[in-house]
Amino acid sequence: MLFWLICSHFICDYPLQSDFIAIGKSPKKSPYNGVPWFWIMAGHSFTHGAGVALVTGSVVLGICETIAHFFIDIAKCMGWTTINTDQLLHLGCKLAWWLALVQ
């Protein structure tokens, strides 16, 4: 399951994240093409949450992922963290969701 959580992360964060999403989810770029950043960030975060919910079978963990992803990505977009820190935090969340289920 941990493998699939990590796969889900990379699928959602790279091939499923278009340039529109990557640019538009930043509060610094708002509004991008007339769409406020928070709607774009919410859509991106819910995509990740859906991936976690599908892999784990837990809507609660999907919601936790959605919230965590939203705030981790804001930190990166604002320049408070680096891409490496961003990715490590996301992978740490996947590890936490997996650990919550295997206990």
Residue frames relative to the residue before (quaternion, step in Angstrom):
aa qw qx qy qz dx dy dz
M 1.0000 0.0000 0.0000 0.0000 0.00 0.00 0.00
L 0.6192 0.5408 -0.3527 0.4469 3.60 0.99 -0.76
F 0.6055 0.5557 -0.3431 0.4547 3.58 1.03 -0.79
W 0.7075 0.4619 -0.2670 0.4634 3.60 0.84 -0.97
L 0.5965 0.5414 -0.3617 0.4693 3.59 1.12 -0.56
I 0.6639 0.4864 -0.3001 0.4823 3.58 0.96 -0.86
C 0.6280 0.5244 -0.3330 0.4687 3.59 0.98 -0.81
S 0.6404 0.5306 -0.3194 0.4543 3.57 0.94 -0.91
H 0.6301 0.5401 -0.3347 0.4463 3.57 0.97 -0.84
F 0.7274 0.4438 -0.2625 0.4528 3.56 0.71 -1.04
I 0.6094 0.5331 -0.3533 0.4686 3.61 1.10 -0.59
C 0.7036 0.4604 -0.2631 0.4729 3.58 0.92 -0.94
D 0.7281 0.4569 -0.2497 0.4459 3.60 0.98 -0.79
Y 0.7713 0.3215 -0.1978 0.5124 3.61 1.11 -0.41
P 0.7958 0.2780 -0.2236 0.4894 3.69 0.18 -1.01
L 0.7187 0.4328 -0.2685 0.4733 3.62 1.03 -0.64
Q 0.6333 0.4921 -0.3489 0.4848 3.61 1.24 -0.03
S 0.2328 -0.7947 0.5514 0.1012 3.55 -0.27 1.30
D 0.6694 -0.4556 0.3815 0.4459 3.55 -1.31 0.10
F 0.5932 0.5707 -0.3581 0.4406 3.59 1.05 -0.76
I 0.6900 0.4589 -0.2748 0.4877 3.59 0.91 -0.90
A 0.6718 0.5255 -0.3062 0.4228 3.58 0.79 -1.02
I 0.7128 0.4125 -0.2444 0.5118 3.59 1.00 -0.80
G 0.7387 0.4882 -0.2368 0.4000 3.55 0.77 -1.08
K 0.6184 0.5662 -0.3602 0.4091 3.62 1.14 -0.43
S 0.5800 0.6098 -0.3662 0.3970 3.58 1.25 -0.19
P 0.4729 -0.6676 0.4930 0.2961 3.60 -0.86 0.91
K 0.6166 0.5629 -0.3396 0.4332 3.60 1.17 -0.51
K 0.7211 0.4297 -0.2366 0.4893 3.61 1.20 -0.44
S 0.4524 0.7388 -0.4160 0.2764 3.58 1.27 -0.03
P 0.6206 -0.3288 -0.7108 0.0386 1.59 -1.73 1.79
Y 0.3220 -0.7410 0.5657 0.1649 3.54 -1.05 0.83
N 0.8213 -0.0646 -0.0272 0.5662 3.56 -0.56 1.20
G 0.7078 -0.4867 0.2460 0.4490 3.56 1.08 0.80
V 0.6332 0.5106 -0.3347 0.4756 3.60 1.27 -0.02
P 0.4339 -0.6980 0.4964 0.2794 3.63 -0.68 0.99
W 0.6280 -0.5975 0.3632 0.3418 3.56 -1.04 0.88
F 0.6714 0.5383 -0.3241 0.3930 3.59 0.90 -0.89
W 0.6145 0.5192 -0.3648 0.4687 3.63 1.12 -0.47
I 0.6517 0.4961 -0.3140 0.4802 3.55 1.02 -0.77
M 0.6502 0.5031 -0.3122 0.4761 3.59 0.97 -0.84
A 0.6369 0.5262 -0.3277 0.4583 3.59 0.98 -0.81
G 0.6524 0.5167 -0.3144 0.4567 3.58 0.92 -0.87
H 0.6570 0.5021 -0.2959 0.4782 3.56 0.97 -0.90
S 0.6819 0.4931 -0.2879 0.4572 3.58 0.90 -0.91
F 0.6565 0.4967 -0.3141 0.4729 3.59 0.99 -0.76
T 0.5698 0.5655 -0.3813 0.4584 3.60 1.14 -0.53
H 0.6624 0.4864 -0.2902 0.4903 3.57 0.98 -0.88
G 0.6458 0.5223 -0.3178 0.4574 3.57 0.96 -0.82
A 0.6318 0.5248 -0.3260 0.4682 3.57 1.02 -0.77
G 0.6301 0.5386 -0.3288 0.4525 3.57 1.02 -0.81
V 0.6668 0.4877 -0.2951 0.4801 3.57 0.92 -0.91
A 0.6581 0.5073 -0.3168 0.4574 3.60 0.89 -0.86
L 0.6636 0.5035 -0.3096 0.4585 3.59 0.95 -0.81
V 0.6845 0.4809 -0.2903 0.4647 3.58 0.93 -0.87
T 0.7758 0.3725 -0.1911 0.4721 3.59 0.84 -0.95
G 0.3808 -0.7110 0.4973 0.3198 3.58 1.13 -0.59
S 0.6330 0.5291 -0.3168 0.4680 3.59 1.30 0.21
V 0.3355 -0.7368 0.5561 0.1878 3.56 -0.59 1.17
V 0.6014 0.5673 -0.3586 0.4333 3.60 1.04 -0.74
L 0.6819 0.4553 -0.2939 0.4913 3.61 0.89 -0.86
G 0.5968 0.5534 -0.3563 0.4589 3.59 1.12 -0.59
I 0.6499 0.4965 -0.3055 0.4876 3.58 1.02 -0.80
C 0.6295 0.5275 -0.3295 0.4657 3.59 1.00 -0.84
E 0.6509 0.5114 -0.3075 0.4693 3.57 0.99 -0.85
T 0.6277 0.5445 -0.3352 0.4440 3.58 0.94 -0.88
I 0.6899 0.4747 -0.2752 0.4721 3.58 0.84 -0.98
A 0.6704 0.4949 -0.3038 0.4619 3.59 0.85 -0.95
H 0.6653 0.5097 -0.3163 0.4445 3.57 0.87 -0.91
F 0.6088 0.5687 -0.3417 0.4349 3.57 1.00 -0.84
F 0.7543 0.4072 -0.2253 0.4632 3.58 0.73 -1.04
I 0.6057 0.5310 -0.3618 0.4693 3.61 1.07 -0.61
D 0.6884 0.4723 -0.2921 0.4666 3.59 0.92 -0.84
I 0.5851 0.5437 -0.3849 0.4625 3.61 1.05 -0.56
A 0.6424 0.5285 -0.3277 0.4479 3.59 0.91 -0.90
K 0.6664 0.4811 -0.3098 0.4780 3.59 0.96 -0.79
C 0.6668 0.5160 -0.3056 0.4425 3.59 0.88 -0.93
M 0.6955 0.4598 -0.2687 0.4823 3.58 1.07 -0.69
G 0.5129 -0.6651 0.4068 0.3594 3.59 1.27 -0.11
W 0.4414 0.7019 -0.4515 0.3296 3.59 1.23 0.32
T 0.7640 0.1637 -0.1146 0.6135 3.57 1.25 -0.41
T 0.4745 -0.6416 0.5161 0.3111 3.54 -1.31 0.27
I 0.6769 -0.4579 0.3675 0.4439 3.56 -1.29 0.12
N 0.6396 0.5290 -0.3346 0.4463 3.60 1.01 -0.73
T 0.6518 0.4932 -0.3077 0.4871 3.57 0.96 -0.86
D 0.6143 0.5608 -0.3281 0.4478 3.57 1.00 -0.88
Q 0.7111 0.4532 -0.2670 0.4666 3.58 0.76 -1.01
L 0.6423 0.5144 -0.3268 0.4647 3.61 1.00 -0.74
L 0.6351 0.5138 -0.3293 0.4735 3.60 1.01 -0.74
H 0.6488 0.5099 -0.3179 0.4669 3.59 0.96 -0.83
L 0.6762 0.4757 -0.2947 0.4791 3.58 0.91 -0.88
G 0.6001 0.5538 -0.3467 0.4615 3.58 1.13 -0.64
C 0.6211 0.5255 -0.3365 0.4742 3.57 1.06 -0.72
K 0.6449 0.5129 -0.3343 0.4574 3.60 0.91 -0.85
L 0.6346 0.5162 -0.3235 0.4756 3.58 1.02 -0.78
A 0.6515 0.5158 -0.3132 0.4598 3.61 0.96 -0.84
W 0.6514 0.5024 -0.3268 0.4653 3.62 0.92 -0.85
W 0.6501 0.5184 -0.3087 0.4619 3.57 0.98 -0.88
L 0.6649 0.5033 -0.2981 0.4646 3.57 0.93 -0.92
A 0.6189 0.5499 -0.3415 0.4449 3.59 1.05 -0.72
L 0.7134 0.4562 -0.2507 0.4692 3.56 1.09 -0.68
V 0.7228 0.4616 -0.2621 0.4424 3.60 1.00 -0.69
Q 0.5061 0.6560 -0.4279 0.3611 3.60 1.21 -0.06
